[in-house]
C-alpha cells in the first residue's frame, strides 16, 4: 500500500495545533533540559494522520502524540526500518532460533491484571533509576493500557505463560514499536530483540513498508541496540536517509 499523499491530509497536518511543555530534566542526557511539542489532545488522530505525524518524527505515548523540541539540542533522532530491506545479523538470527519455543500472538485485548504484574516487575528490575519507577496501575493504563484504535499487543508466551509483550501501533503503511516489557528473569533470552524481530515479521506478513522504532540518541547507551537493525533510516527534521544527521 502506498503512502496517502492526498492534499486533504497535507492541509490537515498543517492545521494541527501543537503545544510545548515547560523545560524539564532530560531522561537520557545528564544535565540537559528538554522541551516536548505535543499534538492538541482534543484532535482526533485517525490512522492516516497518525502515519503522517510519524513521518514527521512524532511518536505516541498514551493519548499524546509528541516530538522533542529542544532549543539547543537535536540529539533525539526518529528512526525506522524499511521492512523489505531488513536482513538479520548473526546475533538476531541466533536470537530467533534460540527462542523458537516462544509463541508470539498479536491480540487486540489483554488480561490487564496479568500484563500489569509483568510490567511492574520489568520496571522495578530494569528502570529503577528512571521516571517510570515505581510503576502504578494508573501509569500503566495511561501509558499502555488505554488502547488506541490502531493498537495491537504482541504477546510472548512460553508454555502458555505470559513472559513479554510488545505494544505496537499500526499505520496504514507501517508499524510503530511503542513499548516492550518482559520477564526480567529471562533477560538472557534477549526478549527485547525478539520483540523487534516479531514486529518486523508481522509488518512483512502484512506487506507494510516501515517499522518505526522511536528515537535514537547517540549519547545514550540505552538506545544503541537500535543501530544493530539495518538498514536503519534517520529523520533529520525534513528528510529520511540512511545516514544519521549531525547533532
C-alpha beads as a LAMMPS data file, in Angstrom:
LAMMPS data file: protein, C-alpha beads

247 atoms
246 bonds

1 atom types
1 bond types

-500.0 500.0 xlo xhi
-500.0 500.0 ylo yhi
-500.0 500.0 zlo zhi

Masses

1 110.0

Atoms # bond

1 1 1 0.000 0.000 0.000
2 1 1 1.463 3.338 -0.971
3 1 1 1.522 6.381 1.271
4 1 1 -1.565 8.575 1.082
5 1 1 -0.358 11.865 -0.437
6 1 1 -3.774 13.471 -0.654
7 1 1 -3.908 17.278 -0.417
8 1 1 -6.615 16.913 2.246
9 1 1 -4.231 15.140 4.621
10 1 1 -1.473 17.681 3.883
11 1 1 -3.828 20.520 4.761
12 1 1 -4.952 18.724 7.890
13 1 1 -1.354 18.215 9.007
14 1 1 -0.630 21.914 8.520
15 1 1 -3.537 22.882 10.757
16 1 1 -2.645 20.553 13.655
17 1 1 -2.165 22.636 16.787
18 1 1 0.961 21.960 18.856
19 1 1 1.668 22.786 22.479
20 1 1 5.035 22.977 24.244
21 1 1 5.877 21.686 27.703
22 1 1 7.951 23.679 30.138
23 1 1 11.660 22.715 30.108
24 1 1 12.278 19.644 32.263
25 1 1 15.141 17.304 33.082
26 1 1 16.053 15.123 30.120
27 1 1 15.544 11.399 30.728
28 1 1 18.509 10.426 28.558
29 1 1 21.234 13.071 28.749
30 1 1 22.558 14.144 32.142
31 1 1 22.325 17.848 33.000
32 1 1 20.290 18.526 29.868
33 1 1 16.936 20.323 29.813
34 1 1 14.294 19.042 27.398
35 1 1 11.168 20.537 25.862
36 1 1 8.462 18.499 24.154
37 1 1 5.984 19.510 21.466
38 1 1 2.711 17.596 21.571
39 1 1 -0.375 17.499 19.412
40 1 1 -3.557 19.046 20.753
41 1 1 -5.090 16.077 22.639
42 1 1 -8.586 17.169 21.589
43 1 1 -7.761 16.399 17.953
44 1 1 -8.887 13.022 16.606
45 1 1 -5.711 11.438 15.234
46 1 1 -7.070 8.994 12.655
47 1 1 -4.681 6.350 11.251
48 1 1 -3.634 8.262 8.122
49 1 1 -2.907 11.437 10.094
50 1 1 -1.084 9.286 12.664
51 1 1 1.179 7.948 9.925
52 1 1 1.867 11.467 8.616
53 1 1 2.833 12.562 12.106
54 1 1 5.206 9.598 12.363
55 1 1 6.763 10.582 9.049
56 1 1 7.449 13.979 10.636
57 1 1 9.161 12.465 13.667
58 1 1 6.218 12.267 16.093
59 1 1 5.587 9.362 18.431
60 1 1 2.717 8.265 20.676
61 1 1 2.824 7.885 24.446
62 1 1 -0.568 7.142 25.946
63 1 1 -3.050 9.597 24.438
64 1 1 -0.341 12.068 23.449
65 1 1 1.489 12.382 20.139
66 1 1 4.761 14.180 20.737
67 1 1 8.143 15.166 19.332
68 1 1 11.232 16.569 21.088
69 1 1 11.521 20.320 20.608
70 1 1 14.684 21.318 22.450
71 1 1 16.162 24.727 21.668
72 1 1 19.835 23.789 21.902
73 1 1 19.833 20.037 21.311
74 1 1 18.796 17.788 18.408
75 1 1 20.117 14.532 19.870
76 1 1 16.751 12.731 19.621
77 1 1 16.539 11.330 16.092
78 1 1 13.468 9.482 14.845
79 1 1 14.440 6.142 13.249
80 1 1 12.661 3.480 11.232
81 1 1 13.423 0.227 9.439
82 1 1 12.390 -0.449 5.823
83 1 1 10.783 -3.845 6.291
84 1 1 11.561 -5.390 2.901
85 1 1 15.250 -4.410 3.080
86 1 1 15.883 -5.690 6.621
87 1 1 18.306 -8.598 6.899
88 1 1 19.005 -10.044 10.360
89 1 1 22.608 -10.198 11.517
90 1 1 24.119 -13.291 13.088
91 1 1 23.096 -12.323 16.615
92 1 1 19.497 -11.662 15.567
93 1 1 19.298 -14.982 13.715
94 1 1 20.619 -16.721 16.820
95 1 1 18.049 -14.908 18.962
96 1 1 15.202 -16.098 16.725
97 1 1 16.483 -19.698 16.745
98 1 1 17.060 -19.884 20.489
99 1 1 13.561 -18.543 21.155
100 1 1 11.736 -20.816 18.731
101 1 1 9.896 -22.290 21.736
102 1 1 8.187 -18.946 22.398
103 1 1 4.750 -18.345 20.895
104 1 1 4.091 -14.817 19.581
105 1 1 0.461 -13.800 19.098
106 1 1 -0.976 -10.415 18.092
107 1 1 -4.121 -9.615 20.097
108 1 1 -6.357 -6.568 20.426
109 1 1 -7.363 -7.137 24.051
110 1 1 -5.201 -8.156 27.010
111 1 1 -5.606 -9.522 30.518
112 1 1 -4.784 -6.259 32.273
113 1 1 -4.039 -7.859 35.642
114 1 1 -1.501 -10.307 34.209
115 1 1 0.087 -7.680 31.993
116 1 1 0.373 -5.124 34.774
117 1 1 2.086 -7.649 37.050
118 1 1 4.643 -8.320 34.306
119 1 1 5.051 -4.582 33.561
120 1 1 5.598 -3.818 37.260
121 1 1 8.344 -6.465 37.597
122 1 1 10.004 -5.186 34.437
123 1 1 10.049 -1.539 35.570
124 1 1 11.342 -2.471 39.039
125 1 1 14.191 -4.536 37.603
126 1 1 15.172 -2.540 34.535
127 1 1 14.169 1.090 35.147
128 1 1 14.517 1.673 38.870
129 1 1 16.626 4.758 38.125
130 1 1 14.087 6.266 35.700
131 1 1 10.991 8.423 35.964
132 1 1 8.717 5.411 35.356
133 1 1 9.696 3.888 38.722
134 1 1 7.784 2.917 40.738
135 1 1 5.140 1.555 38.413
136 1 1 1.476 2.156 39.149
137 1 1 -1.762 0.898 37.668
138 1 1 -2.776 4.428 36.659
139 1 1 0.566 4.889 34.875
140 1 1 0.108 1.561 33.101
141 1 1 -3.420 2.407 31.996
142 1 1 -2.389 5.851 30.765
143 1 1 0.833 4.797 29.087
144 1 1 -0.110 1.424 27.629
145 1 1 -3.454 0.099 28.679
146 1 1 -5.701 2.762 27.132
147 1 1 -5.942 1.106 23.766
148 1 1 -5.609 3.364 20.749
149 1 1 -7.774 2.480 17.747
150 1 1 -4.634 1.259 15.991
151 1 1 -3.037 -0.658 18.871
152 1 1 -2.016 -4.309 18.913
153 1 1 -0.314 -6.304 21.657
154 1 1 2.223 -8.921 20.603
155 1 1 2.165 -11.375 23.474
156 1 1 5.193 -13.591 24.078
157 1 1 4.295 -16.832 25.825
158 1 1 6.452 -19.724 26.988
159 1 1 4.492 -22.926 27.613
160 1 1 1.370 -20.783 27.855
161 1 1 2.787 -18.351 30.409
162 1 1 2.953 -14.639 29.557
163 1 1 6.631 -13.613 29.546
164 1 1 6.610 -10.463 27.419
165 1 1 4.601 -8.024 25.361
166 1 1 5.373 -5.611 22.540
167 1 1 2.819 -2.806 22.339
168 1 1 2.518 -1.880 18.667
169 1 1 0.519 0.686 16.719
170 1 1 -0.456 0.111 13.107
171 1 1 -0.373 2.841 10.478
172 1 1 -1.845 2.369 7.003
173 1 1 1.652 1.542 5.794
174 1 1 3.708 0.662 8.829
175 1 1 4.009 -0.329 12.465
176 1 1 5.281 1.697 15.410
177 1 1 7.062 -0.074 18.275
178 1 1 5.548 1.758 21.248
179 1 1 6.966 -0.176 24.211
180 1 1 8.145 -3.644 25.177
181 1 1 8.202 -5.210 28.631
182 1 1 9.188 -8.725 29.625
183 1 1 10.105 -11.032 32.490
184 1 1 13.422 -9.642 33.808
185 1 1 14.442 -13.134 34.939
186 1 1 14.583 -14.132 31.259
187 1 1 16.948 -11.327 30.227
188 1 1 19.357 -13.902 28.789
189 1 1 16.860 -14.674 26.049
190 1 1 17.168 -11.149 24.568
191 1 1 13.392 -10.740 24.527
192 1 1 13.655 -7.075 23.525
193 1 1 15.450 -8.091 20.342
194 1 1 12.943 -10.895 19.787
195 1 1 10.078 -8.399 20.099
196 1 1 11.520 -6.206 17.319
197 1 1 12.067 -9.265 15.107
198 1 1 8.448 -10.308 15.734
199 1 1 7.180 -6.855 14.750
200 1 1 9.278 -6.926 11.587
201 1 1 7.870 -10.333 10.702
202 1 1 4.325 -9.080 11.272
203 1 1 4.934 -5.992 9.131
204 1 1 6.383 -8.159 6.360
205 1 1 3.410 -10.524 6.518
206 1 1 1.061 -7.563 6.158
207 1 1 3.231 -6.050 3.383
208 1 1 3.846 -2.834 5.309
209 1 1 6.784 -0.600 4.446
210 1 1 8.284 0.519 7.742
211 1 1 8.712 -0.332 11.392
212 1 1 9.210 2.863 13.393
213 1 1 11.498 2.409 16.412
214 1 1 11.050 5.746 18.148
215 1 1 14.079 7.889 18.922
216 1 1 17.760 7.051 18.672
217 1 1 20.024 9.144 20.887
218 1 1 23.728 8.768 20.165
219 1 1 24.932 9.728 23.688
220 1 1 22.540 7.230 25.307
221 1 1 23.850 3.671 25.672
222 1 1 20.256 2.501 26.194
223 1 1 19.474 3.396 22.575
224 1 1 22.482 1.699 20.955
225 1 1 20.541 -1.500 20.231
226 1 1 18.514 0.264 17.518
227 1 1 21.566 0.710 15.279
228 1 1 22.043 -3.069 15.227
229 1 1 18.991 -3.334 12.989
230 1 1 19.902 -2.377 9.446
231 1 1 19.378 -0.612 7.145
232 1 1 18.192 1.981 9.656
233 1 1 16.709 5.231 8.346
234 1 1 17.135 8.525 10.236
235 1 1 14.940 11.637 10.138
236 1 1 16.843 14.940 10.126
237 1 1 13.752 17.083 10.640
238 1 1 12.907 17.229 6.939
239 1 1 14.063 14.072 5.163
240 1 1 14.706 10.404 5.902
241 1 1 18.117 8.992 4.961
242 1 1 20.492 6.118 5.738
243 1 1 22.969 8.451 7.439
244 1 1 22.455 9.837 10.949
245 1 1 22.188 13.642 10.961
246 1 1 24.765 15.793 12.649
247 1 1 23.514 16.669 16.139

Bonds

1 1 1 2
2 1 2 3
3 1 3 4
4 1 4 5
5 1 5 6
6 1 6 7
7 1 7 8
8 1 8 9
9 1 9 10
10 1 10 11
11 1 11 12
12 1 12 13
13 1 13 14
14 1 14 15
15 1 15 16
16 1 16 17
17 1 17 18
18 1 18 19
19 1 19 20
20 1 20 21
21 1 21 22
22 1 22 23
23 1 23 24
24 1 24 25
25 1 25 26
26 1 26 27
27 1 27 28
28 1 28 29
29 1 29 30
30 1 30 31
31 1 31 32
32 1 32 33
33 1 33 34
34 1 34 35
35 1 35 36
36 1 36 37
37 1 37 38
38 1 38 39
39 1 39 40
40 1 40 41
41 1 41 42
42 1 42 43
43 1 43 44
44 1 44 45
45 1 45 46
46 1 46 47
47 1 47 48
48 1 48 49
49 1 49 50
50 1 50 51
51 1 51 52
52 1 52 53
53 1 53 54
54 1 54 55
55 1 55 56
56 1 56 57
57 1 57 58
58 1 58 59
59 1 59 60
60 1 60 61
61 1 61 62
62 1 62 63
63 1 63 64
64 1 64 65
65 1 65 66
66 1 66 67
67 1 67 68
68 1 68 69
69 1 69 70
70 1 70 71
71 1 71 72
72 1 72 73
73 1 73 74
74 1 74 75
75 1 75 76
76 1 76 77
77 1 77 78
78 1 78 79
79 1 79 80
80 1 80 81
81 1 81 82
82 1 82 83
83 1 83 84
84 1 84 85
85 1 85 86
86 1 86 87
87 1 87 88
88 1 88 89
89 1 89 90
90 1 90 91
91 1 91 92
92 1 92 93
93 1 93 94
94 1 94 95
95 1 95 96
96 1 96 97
97 1 97 98
98 1 98 99
99 1 99 100
100 1 100 101
101 1 101 102
102 1 102 103
103 1 103 104
104 1 104 105
105 1 105 106
106 1 106 107
107 1 107 108
108 1 108 109
109 1 109 110
110 1 110 111
111 1 111 112
112 1 112 113
113 1 113 114
114 1 114 115
115 1 115 116
116 1 116 117
117 1 117 118
118 1 118 119
119 1 119 120
120 1 120 121
121 1 121 122
122 1 122 123
123 1 123 124
124 1 124 125
125 1 125 126
126 1 126 127
127 1 127 128
128 1 128 129
129 1 129 130
130 1 130 131
131 1 131 132
132 1 132 133
133 1 133 134
134 1 134 135
135 1 135 136
136 1 136 137
137 1 137 138
138 1 138 139
139 1 139 140
140 1 140 141
141 1 141 142
142 1 142 143
143 1 143 144
144 1 144 145
145 1 145 146
146 1 146 147
147 1 147 148
148 1 148 149
149 1 149 150
150 1 150 151
151 1 151 152
152 1 152 153
153 1 153 154
154 1 154 155
155 1 155 156
156 1 156 157
157 1 157 158
158 1 158 159
159 1 159 160
160 1 160 161
161 1 161 162
162 1 162 163
163 1 163 164
164 1 164 165
165 1 165 166
166 1 166 167
167 1 167 168
168 1 168 169
169 1 169 170
170 1 170 171
171 1 171 172
172 1 172 173
173 1 173 174
174 1 174 175
175 1 175 176
176 1 176 177
177 1 177 178
178 1 178 179
179 1 179 180
180 1 180 181
181 1 181 182
182 1 182 183
183 1 183 184
184 1 184 185
185 1 185 186
186 1 186 187
187 1 187 188
188 1 188 189
189 1 189 190
190 1 190 191
191 1 191 192
192 1 192 193
193 1 193 194
194 1 194 195
195 1 195 196
196 1 196 197
197 1 197 198
198 1 198 199
199 1 199 200
200 1 200 201
201 1 201 202
202 1 202 203
203 1 203 204
204 1 204 205
205 1 205 206
206 1 206 207
207 1 207 208
208 1 208 209
209 1 209 210
210 1 210 211
211 1 211 212
212 1 212 213
213 1 213 214
214 1 214 215
215 1 215 216
216 1 216 217
217 1 217 218
218 1 218 219
219 1 219 220
220 1 220 221
221 1 221 222
222 1 222 223
223 1 223 224
224 1 224 225
225 1 225 226
226 1 226 227
227 1 227 228
228 1 228 229
229 1 229 230
230 1 230 231
231 1 231 232
232 1 232 233
233 1 233 234
234 1 234 235
235 1 235 236
236 1 236 237
237 1 237 238
238 1 238 239
239 1 239 240
240 1 240 241
241 1 241 242
242 1 242 243
243 1 243 244
244 1 244 245
245 1 245 246
246 1 246 247
